[in-house]
Amino acid sequence: MMVKNLIKTINNPVKIYLIWFLLIILFCIIGIPILSMNKSGGEQVPLILLGYAIGSLVYGFFIISILTSLKLEWFKKYWYVNILVFLITSFLIILVLL
């Protein structure tokens, strides 16, 4: 029942991008300090986790842009958002790989 309500509230890809972004921000605010507890002062665990979070954000946006393009009614209405996100994230991924 709750899944059906969640699916009804997510009726466009912009909300999916926003939810993904908010999940990454919550991880940065809550998850990184929790995972960094009991580490010695010289370790750079928070910075490493922040780097992983940024990478996850970019790869997540890339995958979401591909998956939301598969739903044609969303693609017809929000094509500019999907293409813009796809171009930016693919540029960042290619830049990192080179």
HUPEUR-V553587 format. One record per residue. RES is the residue in one small letter. PHI is phi in radians with two decimals (none if undefined). BURIAL is I if it has 9 or more other C-alpha atoms within 8 Angstrom, else O. D_LAST is the distance of its C-alpha to the last C-alpha in Angstrom with 1 decimal. Layout:
# HUPEUR-V553587
RES;PHI;BURIAL;D_LAST  RES;PHI;BURIAL;D_LAST
This chain:
# HUPEUR-V553587
m;none;O;46.1  m;-1.21;O;43.6  v;-1.15;O;40.6  k;-1.12;O;42.4  n;-1.14;O;42.8  l;-1.14;O;39.2  i;-1.15;O;38.1  k;-1.19;O;40.6  t;-1.33;O;39.3  i;-1.62;I;35.7  n;-1.99;O;36.3  n;-2.73;O;33.2  p;-1.20;I;29.4  v;-1.12;O;29.5  k;-1.15;I;31.5  i;-1.15;I;29.1  y;-1.05;I;26.2  l;-1.14;O;28.7  i;-1.10;O;29.8  w;-1.09;I;26.3  f;-1.09;I;25.6  l;-1.16;O;29.0  l;-1.11;O;28.4  i;-1.18;I;25.3  i;-1.11;O;27.4  l;-1.08;I;30.2  f;-1.08;I;28.1  c;-1.16;I;27.0  i;-1.41;O;30.7  i;-1.80;O;32.5  g;-1.24;I;30.3  i;-1.10;I;28.5  p;-1.10;I;31.8  i;-1.17;O;33.4  l;-1.26;O;30.8  s;-1.63;I;30.8  m;-1.14;O;34.5  n;1.09;O;36.0  k;-1.80;O;33.0  s;-1.25;O;33.8  g;-1.14;O;33.1  g;-1.48;O;30.5  e;-1.34;O;28.1  q;-1.86;O;25.2  v;-1.02;O;25.6  p;-1.06;I;25.8  l;-1.22;O;22.5  i;-1.14;O;20.7  l;-1.14;I;22.4  l;-1.14;I;21.5  g;-1.10;O;17.8  y;-1.12;O;18.3  a;-1.15;I;20.4  i;-1.17;O;17.8  g;-1.09;O;15.3  s;-1.13;O;18.3  l;-1.09;I;19.2  v;-1.17;I;16.1  y;-1.13;I;16.0  g;-1.12;I;19.8  f;-1.07;I;19.8  f;-1.10;I;17.5  i;-1.18;O;19.9  i;-1.10;I;23.0  s;-1.12;I;22.1  i;-1.27;I;22.0  l;-1.19;O;25.1  t;-1.29;I;27.1  s;-1.28;I;26.5  l;-1.28;O;28.5  k;-1.52;O;31.6  l;-1.11;O;32.8  e;-1.17;O;35.2  w;-1.23;I;32.5  f;-1.14;I;30.1  k;-1.14;O;32.9  k;-1.51;O;33.7  y;-2.09;I;30.4  w;-1.08;I;28.0  y;-1.15;O;26.8  v;-1.20;O;25.8  n;-1.09;I;23.9  i;-1.19;I;22.1  l;-1.10;O;21.3  v;-1.14;I;19.9  f;-1.09;I;18.0  l;-1.16;O;16.3  i;-1.14;O;15.6  t;-1.23;I;14.2  s;-1.19;I;12.1  f;-1.10;O;10.6  l;-1.16;I;10.0  i;-1.17;I;8.7  i;-1.14;O;6.1  l;-1.07;O;5.4  v;-1.24;O;5.5  l;-1.27;O;3.8  l;-1.50;O;0.0
